[in-house]
């Protein structure tokens, strides 16, 4: 017969209520023994690694004794006590031999800053992706598939439009480049033609000047001849 009110969510039958009392009593007995075993084990490791002062052999003996007491009282399983004693002994001997030993129960993370930042970014991206999916129902999955298809189609349309826009621009740019490339050549050709015409004009002007000087020189002897002819006396006529 139930001895608790209708709103009670715990044990109702007399046997269940007795089990609750038994569990509470055993917890009061077992909890200190488990705690003592953990405390002495951690102390033995710290003494062996010289983190605290003390005799490693005495600390190890105390830890082994605490584990035996916990196993005898039923706080831990005898096999668990044997396993912990074996591991503790190996660690203490390794620490005394100069080998680095992990003293804490938790594994120390050796991840670098870059790897940790990368992992954090991956976690954030994964959480955003999960939130974007929405409820994992048939309707939610259908909406996700529809939005994915729409995104793919819009991306394909944008790529096609970009390709179509790029083709006329390329066609228009090609003649411009050709004209630009032909411009310097035309200017160079014009300058070469101008230089050639200037050289020809100079060559023509030089021979024209030389005949003028020759003409002067030719004129001078003529004048000299005429002077010499004038200076000669005329022969008297035979009749006079």
WOCOR-V151746 format. One record per run of one state. SS is the DSSP state (h for helix, s for strand, l for the rest). FROM is the first residue (numbers start at 1). TO is the last residue. If there is no record, write none. Layout:
# WOCOR-V151746
ss=(SS,SS)
from=(FROM,FROM)
to=(TO,TO)
This chain:
# WOCOR-V151746
ss=(l,h,l,h,l,h,l,h,l,h,l)
from=(1,14,49,56,74,78,97,113,134,138,232)
to=(13,48,55,73,77,96,112,133,137,231,240)
